[in-house]
């Protein structure tokens, strides 16, 4: 920020004022004398532009003694937990926060042992197997979850099981079977990958019925459409997803590619410029803009 005004105030009285052109490589470093007995809570620092428009303000906090935080406790073993919901939630907690002596899958498996059709535990296990590259096992659990979820309602309130099934089928269609397994292990042979992609697209479409999974599902459908060269359909689903998640950089960049495929170069260029303005660190957008890839290998 050029020509910034920095003021240091103590209890409503100005005790320091500095005018500088500030930048990341040109910070303001000054010493201000304060009256004896002055504490951090008495001070306020304000930064404005030349017109007096506030940019940032810091007020010294009044320190309070923190409450004592109890030490973390490991959950009970799965067999000692009474309810299936608690089993599911315990596994969910362990999935979020790794634990030295407890594994989330043990709790979900116990939930499925007590109720063979528990949709929550089957969905969680399906997601867990996908992360491990065990797609055949993942599909088994996800289809079990969907059977329970759709027993009374063809459009379940939670779309995660369908979304994860779509991911699982798409991985298999791409030849990523995992753990050295054949795509036909535990199932009838599939002669081509096309039926898998069709099933994956259908699963994503069902998941899109649920708002929580709609943006991600439309994005996934658009990716599948791109592999088939269905550019108009891909653009339609990207637009649907971006209406729900406008900051999805991957969807914005994919849309720019699709617009180019449709010969809409000017629209693509406008979208790329808007994306770079939204996030200058988006290297995909910068590459589409024609910039050289100056990022590291991992980002590439």
N, C-alpha and C positions, 0 to 999 in steps of 0.2 A: 504494500500500500504506500503510494507516494504521498508526501506532504501530510503525514499524519500528525495529530496533536495528542500527546500523552500527558495526562494530568494525574498527580498523586494528591489525594484528598484525605485529611484526617478530621473526622467528625464535622464534616461540612466546610472545613477551611482548606484552601489550596496551599499545599506546602511544596509543590514542585510542578513545573510545566516544561515540556520539551517538544519542539517541532522538528520532525525528521522525515526523510524518505526511507521507509522501511522495506526490507525484502528478506527472504530466507538467509541470504548471505550478508545482510547488513542489519543485524539486530540492534536494538537500543540497549545500551549498557550504561547506566548512570547510578550515582550514589546520591541518596536524599537523606538529609539530616532530619531526624524526628525528635520531638520533645521527650524528655525523660519520662519513663513510665508508659510510653506508647506501646501498645501490643498490636499484633497482626489484625485482630478483630476491629481495631479502630481505623484501619486504612482501607481506602478504595482506590483502584487504579482504573481510569477510563481512557479509552482510545477512540478518537473521532477523526473524521476527515476535516478538511479546511472549512467546510460548510457547517460543521457541527453535528453531522450525522453520526450517530453512535455506531462503532464497529465492534467493540468488545468491552466488557466491564468485569472487573474482578473485585469482589468484596471479601475481606478477610473473614474466615469462618470463626464462629465461636466454638472453641473446642469443647467437646463433651466426652466424658468417660464412656468408653465403649462397653457394651454389655458383654459379659463373658460368653464366649462361644463354646458350646459343648463339642467334645471330640466325636469324630465320625464313628458310627458303629456298623459292623457288618450285619447284614440282614440274617434272619433265621434260615437254616437250610430249607430247600423247597418242600420236603416232606413235612416240616413242622409249621408251614403256613396254612392257615385254615381255608381262606377263600380263593377262588380262581381269579377274581379281579386283582387281589393283592399279589398273586403270583405274577400276573401280567405286568402290573405296575412296578413290581420289584425288578423284574427283568428289564423293563424300560429304563429304570433308574441306573441299573448296572451297565446298560448299553451306552448311556450318556456319560457316566463317570466310571472309568475302569477301576476294577477292584482287584486286590492282590489274591484273594482267596475265594471269590464268588464269580460265576459265569452266568450271563443272562440267559443263555439257551437252556440251562438246566431248569430254570423256573418256568419257561414256556413249555418245555417238554413235559414237565409235571402237570401243567395246566391241560395239555392235550391228553395226558394219561387219564386224568379225571373226567374230562369231557372231550371225547374224540373229535368233536366238531367245533371246538372253541375257536371262533373266527379271529379273535384278537391275537391269541398265541400262535395260530397257524400263519397269520399275516406277518407277525414279528419273526417267526422262524424262516419264512420265505425270504424276507428282507435280509436276514442274517446269512442264509445260504447264498444269496446273490452276491453279497459282499465277499464271500469266500470263493466265488467262481463255481459253486456246486449247483448248476442250473436245473438239473433233473430233479434233485431233491427240493429245490426252491419251488419249482412248478407244482410238485405234488402237494406241498403245504398251501400254496396260494389257491389252487383249485379247491382244496378242502375248505378253505376260508370262504371262498365265493359260493360254494354249495350252501353253507349255512346262511350267509348274508342274503342270498336270493331265494331262500326257501319260501318266504312270505312276500317278499318285495323285489320285483325285478330290477328296481333302481335303488340300491341300498344308500343309506344316508352317508356312509363313509366310502369314498372311492379308492382308498389306498390299495386294497387287495387287487383290484383290477389294474391300477397303475403299475404296481410291482410285477404283476403277471405280464403286462405289456413289455416291461424292461427285460424280464426273464426270457420271453419268447424272442425278442429282438436280438439278444445276445446269442441265443442258439441259432437263429437264422444267419447270423454273421459268422458262424463257425466257432464261436467261443464256447466250447462245451465245458471246459474246466476239468482239472484233476485228471487229465488224460482219458476221460470217459468218451465213449462214442455217443453221438446224438441219439442213438437207438437204444441205449441202456435203459432197461426198465419200461420200454414203450415200443409200440409198433414202429417200423422203419418209416421215415418220411422221405419220399423220393426227391423232393426239391425243397429249397428254402422258401419259395414263394408262399406256400400255405402258412408257414410260420409267421411271415411278415403280415399276411392278411389277418391272422389271429391276433398278432400283436396290435395291429391298428384297431381292430374291433375292441380289444381290451382297453386301449387308451381312450377310445370314443366313449365307452361306458363310464370310465373314470371321469371323463370331462363333464358328465352330468352333475357331479358334485363340485361345488364352487371351490372348495379347498384344493382340489387337484386339477381344476379346469385349465389354468394357465400352463402348467407343466405338461398336461396331456395334449393340448393343442400344439404345443411346441414339438412334442415327440411325434405326433401325427404328421406334422409338416416335414420333419426330418425323413420319415418313411416316404412321404410323397416325393421328396427331392430325389431319393434313390431310384424312384420309378419315372422321374422326369415329368411328374404331374405338377407343373409349376403354378398353374392357376389355383389348384386345390391347396398347394403348399402355402401360397400367399394368403388365401382365405383363412387358413388355420393359424398362421402367424399373426394376422391382424386380430383374430379372436383372442389369442393368448396375450398379445400386447395391450389389448384394451383392459386386461386384468392385471398385468404386470408390465408397465411401460418401461421400467428400468432394466429389463432382462436384456443384457448386452448381447448374449449369444443369439437370442431371437432377432434382435435388431440387425446384427451383422448377417445372419442367415437371410433375413428379408432383403437386405441390400443385394446379396448374391442372386436371389430369386428375381428381383426386379431387373437385374442385368440380363438374366436368362430370358426375360420377357421383353427385352429391348427397351426398357424404361430407364435409360442411363441417367437422365436428369433427376428423376425421382430417387434413384439409388444414391447419387452424389449428395443430394440434399439430406437424405437419411444418414449417410456416413458422417457428414459435417455435424449434424445434430448429435450423433452418438459421441463423437470426439469432444464436443462441447460438454456433453453430459459427463463423460469420463475420459479425460485426456490420457489416461494410462491403459486404455483398452487397445492392446496391440493388434488385435484382429481388425478393428476399425481403421487403425492407422495403416496397416498393411493394405487394406482395401482402398485406402486413400492414396496409395502409391508411395508411402513412406518406407524407408529401409528399416529392416528389423534390427534395431539396435539393442534389443533385449537379450537376456541370457538364454542358454539352451533350454532350460526348463520351461521358461515362458513360451519360447517358440514351440 
